[in-house]
Every structure is written in C-alpha cells, then in structure tokens.
Amino acid sequence: MKKSGQIWIETVLYTLIGLALIGISLAIITPRINAARDKLLVEQTIESLGILDGKIDEVARNGHGNKRVVEEFIMKKGEMYINTNENKIIFNLTGLSKPYSEPGASINKSRVEIISWNTKKGAVASLTLNYKNIVIIDTEDSGANEIKKFNAAATPYRFSIENMGKNPPDTLERIRIEETSGR
C-alpha cells in the first residue's frame, strides 16, 4: 500500500511541476508574441497606406479625370481618418502591447510619418500621410463633414480615387477619395 500511495503523490507532484513550467513559459513568451504581432500589424498598415499613397500619386500625376481604385484596403484593427481640412490621412492603431517606436519621436517610412505613445490602455501608433502643398484631399461629402472616419471591419474597404482637376484659385490638383464598398 505504501508504494502505490507514493506513486500517486509523485504523479501529482510531477504534474504540478509540469503545469508550473508551462505557466512560467507562457508568462514569458506571451508578451513577446503580442509585441511581434503588433509590430507586424503596424508594418502591414504602413504597406496598405503605401499602396493608397501610390494610387493618389498616380492619379495626381496623370491629370484631370484620371481615376484609380484600391480594390482591397484591409483594416482589421484601428481607425482611419481622412482630414480634408489639413489634407491628411491618419491611421490610428490603439491597444498595442508596446510603442512601435520611441514614444513621442516621429519616424518616416517613405511618405508615412509614424508617432507612438503610451496610454493607460496600451500603446498607440499614429500613421499619417500628409499631402499639404502636394494635392488637395477631398471626399464625396467633405462639405458636410471635414473629417471622414473609417472603422476596422471584417471585410476590406474599396476606395475610388479620382483627380477632379484644379478649381481656381487652387494651384494644386483636387483628389477625391470615395469609399465604394457599399457600407
């Protein structure tokens, strides 16, 4: 009887040690996995904004009436704002496990400006395309709403980008961005 009791105690003890090791491993690995996932999310957002910027640049260069479509603009997390007052497209990613870059410092990847900071609910990365003195950004309803907001969605957005030409006294091309995915 003593031996079978000892075997059960050893089994329970080894099981507890194994569970403790698994718990410690998860506690160490999970933050690193989350940080890598967040970094990948920011990199994918930079790439998506780069594609959008390329279409805007192409439309601006090819003159009045030129039109391009961004077929799949994927937004799984965050919010995008088209600010027609400041000629900016801003993409905010909230709830990151750590800042993408040094908090408060501005870094540039091609035309995308990235600023990160910490909040009580996690880090935030703000990615901005600034078109000041390049083109005038317009939306289909910019007269009624100066800032157009797009939320994360399970299905990709579809954007139509069109060169509306120059309206005197403007010296810059007016680029209209319309969301055409039927939301």
N, C-alpha and C positions, 0 to 999 in steps of 0.2 A: 504494500500500500504506500509506503514512503516514497518509493521510486516513481510511481505514477503521479503522485502529488507534486513531486519535484519537477517532473516533465511538464506538467501543466503550468507551474509557476515560471519555468524557463520559457515556455512558449509565449505566455502573456508578457513576460519581461522583454523578450526579443521583439515581439510585435510592437510594444510601446516604444522601444528604441528605434525601430524602423519607421514608425509613424512620426516620431520626433525628428528624425533625419530628413524625412520627406517635407515636413513643415518648415524646417530651417532652410532647406534648399529652395522651396517655393518663396519664402520670405526674402531670400537673396536674389533670386532670378526674376521674379515678377516685376519689380521696378525697372530692371534693365530691359525686359521685353516691352513694357509700356513706353519707355523712353525711345526705344528703337522704332516702335510702331508710330509714335507721334512724329519722330523725325521723318519717317517715310511719308506720313500724311502731309507734312509741310512741303517736302520735296515734290510730291505729286501735285500739290496745289500750285507751286511755282511753275511746274511744267504746264499745267492747264492754263494758267494766266499767260504764260509764254505763247501758247497756241492762240489764245484770244487776242493778245497783243500783235501777233504776226498777221492775223486777219485784218485787224484795224489798220495796221501799217500798209498792208497790201491794198486795201480799199482806198486809203488816203492817197497813195501814190498813183493809182490808176484813174483818178479823176471822177468828175460828177457822174452820178448814175451807176457807178460800179457797186456791185453787191456780192457779198460772200456769206456763207452760212457755216457756223460752228455746229456740226451735227450732234455731238455728244459732249456736253460740258458737265462732268460728273462732280457733284457736291455731296459727299457722304457726311460731312461734318462742317460746321461753321456757317457763316453768313457772308453774302457778298452784297456790296452797296455800289450802285452807280450814282456818283455825286456829280450832277450836271453843273452845279454852282462852281465847283473847284476843278472840273474836268479830271476827275479821278475815279478809278475803280478800286475799291478797297475790299479785301477779303480778310475777315477776322476768324481765327481759329481759337476757341476757348477751351478750357478744361484740359490743357496739355499737362503731362506729368512734370515737365521742367521746361524752362525757356529754350527756344530754338537757338538763340544766340545770347550774347551778353545782354542782360536786361538794360533797356534804355538806349543801347547802341544801335545805330542804323547800319545795316549792311545791304549791299546791292548784288543781285544776281540778274544779269542782263538789265532789263528795264524795271524789274521788280525790286522795290525797296521793302526790306523786312525789319520790323522793330518788335522785340519781345519784351514782356514784363511779367512780373508775378502778381497774382491776386490771392485772395483768401481761398478761392475755389480752384486754384491751379494756375498754370502759366497761360499767357495769351500771346499769340503771334499775329501781327497785323501785316498783311502783304498789300502793297499799294502800287498801282500803275498810275503814274502822274503824266497827264497829257497837256499840262499848262504850256502855252506857247508852241504847241505841236499841232493839235487839232482841237475842235470844239466837240465835246461829247454831248449827245442828245439822246433822249428816249422818246418812245411814242407818246408819252403823256408828261413830258418834262415841264409843260406849262402848269399842270395841276400839281405835280409832285416833283420837287427838285432832287430828292434822293429816292432812288428805286431800290428796294430791298429784295433779295432772293435768299430763301432759307434752304438748308440741307434737304435733300429729297432722295427717295429710293430710286427714282428714275432720273436719267440725265436730262438736263435742260438743253434746249435748242435755241441758238441765237442767230438772228439775221442782222448783218452789219452792212449798212448802205451809206455811200458818200452822197450827201444831199447838196454838195456844192458850197459856194461861198455866198452868204447873204450880206450885202453891204450894210453897214460899214465893216463887217468882219473881214479880216485878211487871212483867216485860217479856214480850212475845209471843215464843214459840219458833218460829223459822223453820227448816224442814228443807229442805236442798238435796240433791237426789239426781241423780246422773248417770244418764240413762236412754237413752243412745245405744247400749247393748248392747256395750260394750267389755269 
